[in-house]
Amino acid sequence: MAARAAQLGISAEEVAATEVPDDFTAPLLTSSVVLVICVDLAGVGVAQPDKQLFADLSLTVSSGDRIAIVGINGSGKSTFLRLLAGTQQPDEGAVRFGRGVRIAVLDQDPRLP
């Protein structure tokens, strides 16, 4: 802060002593980045014969999003990823993909040439 104060020609003490009014609101800075919806899941449910993996799941993944999927064996992580990739259909609900979105997948057990 002292370096910036020096650039402005004021002392760091002057900056520290400046009072900010209670009703002050800083302008909201917006980014010019356009978010594109990649995948949208709405009310998705998937069950196996012996158990429900997930029900009424809703999620939107947009460009720039980072997600992590963590769970115990058999909890539906790979099934969920197949839903996101479009290689598996849900038992209920809808999976929609953004216009022009391409998703690449490397399977858990790939068949490589």
Phi, psi and chi 1 to 4 in degrees:
 res  aa     phi    psi   chi1   chi2   chi3   chi4
   1 MET       -  -33.7 -179.9  166.9   57.6      -
   2 ALA   -64.7  -37.7      -      -      -      -
   3 ALA   -66.0  -41.6      -      -      -      -
   4 ARG   -67.1  -39.1 -178.8   66.8  178.3  138.9
   5 ALA   -61.7  -41.1      -      -      -      -
   6 ALA   -64.0  -38.3      -      -      -      -
   7 GLN   -62.3  -34.6  -73.9  178.0  -19.0      -
   8 LEU   -84.0   -6.5  -64.3  172.1      -      -
   9 GLY    80.1   25.2      -      -      -      -
  10 ILE  -127.7  163.5   57.4  175.9      -      -
  11 SER   -88.2  156.2   69.4      -      -      -
  12 ALA   -61.8  -31.3      -      -      -      -
  13 GLU   -65.5  -38.2  -69.3   77.6   21.0      -
  14 GLU   -64.4  -39.4  -71.4  176.4  -70.1      -
  15 VAL   -64.4  -46.3  172.8      -      -      -
  16 ALA   -64.2  -32.0      -      -      -      -
  17 ALA   -83.1   -9.3      -      -      -      -
  18 THR   -68.9  128.2  -57.1      -      -      -
  19 GLU   -94.9  140.3  -68.1 -174.1   25.6      -
  20 VAL  -103.6  125.0  177.7      -      -      -
  21 PRO   -60.0  148.7  -14.7   23.1      -      -
  22 ASP   -61.4  -30.8  -68.8  -24.1      -      -
  23 ASP   -91.6   12.0   61.4  -15.8      -      -
  24 PHE   -73.1  132.6  174.8   79.0      -      -
  25 THR  -128.1  130.1   56.3      -      -      -
  26 ALA   -77.4  146.4      -      -      -      -
  27 PRO   -65.4  144.1   21.5  -29.8      -      -
  28 LEU   -80.3  118.8  179.4   61.8      -      -
  29 LEU   -86.5  128.3  -60.1  177.2      -      -
  30 THR  -111.9  151.0   58.4      -      -      -
  31 SER   -94.0  152.1  172.3      -      -      -
  32 SER   -89.5    7.8   61.9      -      -      -
  33 VAL   -75.4  129.4  175.0      -      -      -
  34 VAL   -96.3  122.2  176.4      -      -      -
  35 LEU   -85.0  134.3  -66.7  179.7      -      -
  36 VAL  -112.4  131.2  174.7      -      -      -
  37 ILE   -74.3  122.4  -67.1  176.1      -      -
  38 CYS   -88.4  -52.9  -63.4      -      -      -
  39 VAL  -140.3  139.2 -177.3      -      -      -
  40 ASP  -130.5  120.2 -177.4   59.3      -      -
  41 LEU  -106.4  132.3  -75.5   73.6      -      -
  42 ALA  -131.7  114.3      -      -      -      -
  43 GLY    60.2   35.9      -      -      -      -
  44 VAL   -78.5  139.2  168.8      -      -      -
  45 GLY  -140.4  141.6      -      -      -      -
  46 VAL  -139.2  134.1  175.1      -      -      -
  47 ALA  -130.4  149.2      -      -      -      -
  48 GLN  -104.3  166.7  -69.1 -178.8  -17.3      -
  49 PRO   -54.7  -31.6  -26.2   33.1      -      -
  50 ASP  -102.1   -9.2   57.8  -21.5      -      -
  51 LYS  -164.7  156.0   65.1  179.6  167.5 -178.4
  52 GLN   -86.1  121.7  179.9   85.3   22.2      -
  53 LEU   -77.6  -47.0  -66.5  177.0      -      -
  54 PHE  -159.8  154.7   32.5   83.7      -      -
  55 ALA  -139.7  144.5      -      -      -      -
  56 ASP    51.7   44.7 -162.9   29.6      -      -
  57 LEU   -88.6  127.1  173.7   67.1      -      -
  58 SER  -126.7  133.8  -64.3      -      -      -
  59 LEU  -159.3  140.9  171.5   74.9      -      -
  60 THR  -122.0  127.2  -60.2      -      -      -
  61 VAL  -109.9  119.8  179.8      -      -      -
  62 SER  -108.6  165.4  -60.9      -      -      -
  63 SER   -57.5  138.6   58.1      -      -      -
  64 GLY    88.6  -13.3      -      -      -      -
  65 ASP   -70.0  148.1  -74.9   -7.6      -      -
  66 ARG  -124.4  130.6  -55.8  -76.1 -167.3  -98.7
  67 ILE  -128.6  152.9   59.6  172.5      -      -
  68 ALA  -126.7  138.0      -      -      -      -
  69 ILE  -119.9  115.5  -59.3  163.6      -      -
  70 VAL  -128.8  136.3 -179.3      -      -      -
  71 GLY  -179.0  168.5      -      -      -      -
  72 ILE   -73.8  165.0   61.7  171.8      -      -
  73 ASN   -57.2  135.6  -68.4  -13.7      -      -
  74 GLY    82.8    6.7      -      -      -      -
  75 SER   -86.3   -7.4   61.8      -      -      -
  76 GLY   107.1   15.5      -      -      -      -
  77 LYS   -61.6  -49.7  -60.4  179.2  -59.1  -71.1
  78 SER   -66.7  -37.5  -64.6      -      -      -
  79 THR   -62.3  -43.5  -59.3      -      -      -
  80 PHE   -62.0  -42.8  178.9   66.8      -      -
  81 LEU   -65.2  -36.3  -70.9  171.1      -      -
  82 ARG   -65.9  -34.6  -74.6 -167.8  -66.8  -87.9
  83 LEU   -63.5  -46.0  -71.1  172.0      -      -
  84 LEU   -63.6  -32.4  -70.6  177.2      -      -
  85 ALA   -84.1  -14.2      -      -      -      -
  86 GLY    84.0   12.8      -      -      -      -
  87 THR   -92.3   -4.3   59.6      -      -      -
  88 GLN  -140.4  141.8  179.8  173.1  -23.9      -
  89 GLN   -96.5  144.8  -65.0  -61.2  -47.2      -
  90 PRO   -75.8  157.8   28.1  -34.0      -      -
  91 ASP   -70.4  -32.1  -63.9  -26.3      -      -
  92 GLU  -146.7  158.5   57.1 -171.9   39.7      -
  93 GLY    88.3 -172.3      -      -      -      -
  94 ALA  -134.3  143.6      -      -      -      -
  95 VAL  -120.1  121.6  178.7      -      -      -
  96 ARG  -120.8  144.9  -64.3 -178.6  -64.8 -101.7
  97 PHE  -113.7  144.1  -62.4   91.8      -      -
  98 GLY   -66.5  153.2      -      -      -      -
  99 ARG   -62.1  126.8 -175.0  176.4  -61.0  137.9
 100 GLY    78.5    3.5      -      -      -      -
 101 VAL   -79.7  132.7  170.9      -      -      -
 102 ARG  -117.9  134.4  -64.4 -178.1  -35.1  179.1
 103 ILE  -120.2  128.9  -61.7  175.3      -      -
 104 ALA  -105.4  143.6      -      -      -      -
 105 VAL  -134.0  137.9  175.9      -      -      -
 106 LEU  -115.9  109.1  179.2   60.2      -      -
 107 ASP   -59.6  159.2  -73.9  -32.5      -      -
 108 GLN   -61.5  -39.2 -174.4  170.8  -11.9      -
 109 ASP  -120.1   80.3  -63.9  -45.5      -      -
 110 PRO   -72.6  149.3   27.3  -33.1      -      -
 111 ARG  -105.2   91.3  -67.0 -175.7 -175.8  161.6
 112 LEU   -91.2  146.7  -59.7  174.4      -      -
 113 PRO   -69.1      -   14.5  -17.9      -      -
